[in-house]
Amino acid sequence: MIRSRPTLFSRARTHQAGAQIPVSIHGHKTSLLSNKAHLLAAAAGRRSIPSRRLVAGPALAMDPASSEEIIIDSRYFRIYGDRRIDRLVGTTTVPPGFDAATGVTSRDVTIDADTGLYVRLYLPADTSSKQQNDKKLPLLVYFHGGAFVTQSAAAPAYQPFLSTLAARAGLLVVSVNYRLAPEHPFPAGYEDSLRALEWAVAGGGGDPWLSRHGDLGRVFLAGESAGGNIAHNVAMMAAAGEAAAAVEGAAVLHALFSGREPVDGELPMWVESLGKLWAVVCPEAAEGTDDPRMNPAAAPANLRRMPCRRVLVCAAEKDFGAPRCRAYYEALKASGWGGEVEWFESKGEDHVFFLAKPADDDVVAELMDRLVAFFTATGGN
């Protein structure tokens, strides 16, 4: 018999507008999620959803008696006691190519065939003119979300979002396809992401788009959800390396941070669920979710090493993770770091809403305008 332990990640977009999604937490029913959510929430029981199962390597083996116990069960993925995973969403991909709506062209470039590390590059249309010899484009190294365990740089939601951002802000986007947990426990994903940043700053091994069109001395980092966490951590990892001087700023969108104790306004259920997730994602983290990679505020002295001059922290009002994003903003602001940190909150919205709504939606457009302003601003402290 497969046993299920209530944990997290219920998406509610299959429900009618305004509906509340009932979830079971240790046998008690509640209604916490709106239909716009891409949130972490408790969910119990098995679901007959087509799945893709992958098996983690021997290093992740656990007690065989618990191998069929579901330790994390959600609409997105299911993880078992031996760290096998069924990915219920996030495996669909779209090829690179020309985006007619924005005029942006994308293509994939492999960095390491052995590990599967690759990037999807996005190049705005006007670079084909003679302006390419006069103006280089800043680089945006982008990290996708997916709770560290699902999604990819080729997922359908990222193509329109990053194409629009590349066109509007005049960026050469480098979207990173890093290795996922639990098959590849973190810090593997962090290491892949740092390697992609260093690859881009070094000119991508002579990649024609980077060499002809990229301003390799002006680089931004960004990501949403788990990708926001990765953007922060890649910045911190880069601080001691040659890439640090090139990193001008970071945009941290709806970042997946946590900690052992709830911060003001944070649900204990959310904290508990993220603790279970992080234990699977990064087994080496002896401090649990107070590991500075998951809770940057737990080590404020480290934040002073942030290499970039500017950080934009974005949150959504109805996101369970918004209080933790605010805590990150406040910790960075109070750390003694010499840069400028900015806060932007999307009212009335849930986690990563901008990946599900059309670009002309008013709140999506407001967020896009804020991102464009951040990436196109000049000067520094």
N, C-alpha and C positions, 0 to 999 in steps of 0.2 A: 504494500500500500504506500502511495506517495503522500507524505504529510506536508501540510502547508503552514508556514509561520506568517502571520500577518505582517506586512511591511508596506511598501511604498509604490509611488508612481502611478497615478490614475489620470488619464486624459479624458476630458469631458466633451470634446467637440462632436461626439456622436449624438449628443442630447440636444433637445430643443433649446432655443434662446431663453435665458433667464432661469433654466432649470438648475437645481442643486443636486449634486451627485452624492448618493448615499455611499459611505465607505464603512468597512468594519474594522474596528481597532480593538483587538483583544476581546472580541465578542460583543462589543457595544456599537450600535449604529449611530452615525452622526451625519451631518450634511455640511461639508466644509468647502466644497469645490464648486465654482461656477462653471458654466459650459465653455468659457473661454480659456480654461486652465490648461497649462502644460506644467503641472505641479507635481511635487512629491507628496504622496498621500498614502495612507494605509489601504490595503486591499487584500482580501483573504480568498482562499479557495482556488481550485483549478479552473482553467478556461479552455474551451475547445477552439483555440485560435491556431491557424496554421503557423508553424514556427520553423525557425532555422536553428539547429542545435550545433554548438561547437564545444569541443572538449578541451579543458585546460590541460597544460602539461603536467608531468609527474611532480614537479616542484610544488604544485598547488594541491596535491592529493590530501584528503582528509580522512577521518575515520570512515571506513566503508559502511558502517552501520548507519551513518547519517547521509550517505551519498544520494538517496532519493528524497531527502527532506528539502522542501522548497524554502530557502531562507529569504529570498526576495522575490515577490510575485507582483506583477504589474501589467498594465496594458502594453507596455513597451518591451519588457523583457522578463525572463524568469531565470533565477540563478539557484542552483541546487547546492546541497551540502558539500559536494566534492568540487564545487566551483564550475561545473558545466553551466552553459548558458543557452537558453532559447531566446533568440532575438525575434520578437514579435513584430517590431517595426524597425525602420532604420536601415534596412538592407537594400531598398530600392535605390537605384542610381540613374543618373542621366548623363549622356556623353557631353563632352565639351563641344563648343562650336560658336556660331554667330548668333547673338541675341538681337533680333530685329527691333525690339522695343527700345533698346538703349544704344545700339550700334557697337556694343562691346563684344569682343571675340575672346574665347577662352580656349585653353589647351592644357593637356596634362604633361608633366615632366617628372620622370622617375629620378629620385635622388639615390636610393639604395634598393636595388632589385631583391636583395637577400631578405631584407626586413619588410619590404613592401612600402617603404616610405616614398610618397610622391607628393607633388603639389599641383594644384590647378591654378594656372595663371589667368588673370583677366586684364585685357588691354583695351582701353577706350579707343573710339574710332578715330579721333583727330590726330592720332600719332602717325597715321599713314601719310599725312601731308608733310610739307617741308619744315613744319614747326618742330618735327622730331629732332632737327639739328640745333634748335634754339632753346628748347625747353625740355628738361627731363622731368619725369613724373615721380613724386614720392612713392615709396613702397608701403603697402599695408600688408603685414603678415597676419593672416586671420586663422583662428582656431575654432573649429565647429564644436557645438555642444553635443549632448547625448549621454549625460551622466557618467562619462568616462568609459562607457561600455557599448554604446551603439552609435549609429549615424556615421557619416563619412563626408569628405570634402565633395563627393559627387552626389550627395543627397539632393533631391529635387528642390527643396526649399531654398537652398543657398544660391542657386543659379540666378534667379531674378533679383534677390536681395543684394548680392555682391556685384552683379552687373550694374544695377542702379547706383550703388555706392561708388563704383569705379567711374561711372560716367559723370555723376553729379560732382564728385570731389576731385576728379582728375587724378586718380590713383592707379598704379599698377598693383593689382591685388595678387598676393601669394597665399592661397588657401591650402592649409596643411592637412594631409591625411596621415595622422599619427596612429600608432598601434593602440589597440583597445584592450582594456581589462575585461574579464579576468584572465584570458589566455596569456596576456602580456601585462603582468602586474606593474603598476606605476612604482617607480618613476620612469618606466619605459616610454610612456606617452610624453612626459615632460622632456626626456632626452631627445626623442624624435623631433619635437617642436623646436627645441633650441638648435638642433642640427639644421633644421630647415631655415631658421633665421640666419644662422651663420652662413649657410649656403647662399642665401639671397644677398646678404651684405657683401659676400665675396664675389658676386657677379654670376652666381649660378653655373660655375664651370664654363663660362663663355656663352651662356644661353643668349640667343640673339635679342629677345625682348628685353631682358634685364640690361644687357650691355648697351643697346641702342636707346632705350627709352627710360630706364630706371635711374633715379637719383639715389645712388647707393649710400649716400651720406645723410639721407633724410628718410628715416624709417619709423613707421608706427606699428604697434601691436594692437590687436583687438580680438574679441571672441565673446560668445554668448553662453550663458549657463556654465557647464563644465569648461567650455572654451574661454570664458571670462576668468575662471580660476587659472587656466593654463597661461593666459596672457600675463597675469600677474606673476606667476612663478617663472615663466621664461624671462621676464624682465629681471627678476631677482637673480636667476642663474646667469644671465648675460652680464651682470654687473662687473664680474671679475674678468671678462673676456674682451676680445678686440671688438666685438659687435656693439659693446655698450655705448661707444661714442656716437654711433649712428642712430641710436634709438631716441627719437625726439619725444614721443608720447605714446600713451596706451589708453584705449577705450575699453572699459570693463563693463560688459552689458549683462545685467541680471546674473551676476556671477554666483557660482555654486561654492559658497563658503559655509562653514559651520563651526562648532565648538562643543565641548562637553556640557556646558551650562547654557541655557537660553539667554539671549540678550533681550532687552526691553522690547516687547511686542512680538517675540518669536514663540511659536507654539512648541511645547515640549515634544509632541508627536513628531514634528518636523525634525527636531534635533535627534530624537531616537532613530528615526528612519535613516537619516544621513549617516549616523554612526554605523549602522549595519552596512550601508553601501560602501562607506570608506574602508571598512575592515576588509571587504572583498577587493576593492580597487587597489589598495596600498597596504598589503599585509605587514610590510616592514615598519609601519608607523606605530612605534611603541606608545606614543602619547595619544593614540586614537585621533579624534577630530580636533584635539588641541595641538596636533602637529602643525607647525607654522605654514605648511603648504595648504592646509585646509582651513586654518584659522590664523591668518596673518596678524591679527590683533593680539594673539598670544605671545608674540615676540616683537614688541614695538621697536626695539633697537634695530632689528633687521630692516625695518621699513626705511630707515635713514639711508640704506644703500641703494634705494630705487634709482636706477641710472637715468631715467628719462626726466625731462623738464616739466612735463604736463601729464596729468591723468584725469580722465573723464569717467566718473562712476555713474552708470545708468541703472535705474530700478523701475519696477512697475508697482503701482499702488496696491494691487490685489495679490501680488506674488507673496507666497509664504516666505520666500527668501529675502524680501525687501528689508526687514530689520537688520539682517546680517550684512547686507550690502551697505546700509547706512553705518553700521559699526565699523566696517572696513574703511569707509570714507573718513569717519571721525578719527580712527586710529592713524591713518596716513597723514591727516591734517595736523594731528598733535605730535607726530613722531619726531619732529625736528628736521625732516627731509626738506631740502631747499627748493623743491619744485612747487607747482601750483596744482591743486586738486579741485575739481569741479563736480557738482552734483546735479543730476537731471532725473526727474521722476515723471513717468507717464501716468497721468491720472486715469482711474477707472479701468485699468488694464491688468492683465495677468502675465505670467512668465512667458517670455519670448513671443509675445503676441505678434510682433512684426514679421515673423516668418510665416504666419498663417493668413494674415490679412493682405489685401492688395495695396500696392504702393500709393494709390491715391486716397486711401483712408486717412482721415484728418489726423488721427493720433500717430499713425505710421509716418505720415508726412512731417509731422512736428519732430519726431525722433530723428528722421533722416536729415532734416534741416540742421538739427543740433550736431549730428555727427559730421556733416559737411563743414559746418562752421569750425568745428574742432580741428579737422584735418587740414583745412585750408588757411587757418590762422598762421600768421608769421610772427617771428620774434620769440622771445623767451624771457626768463627771469634774469 
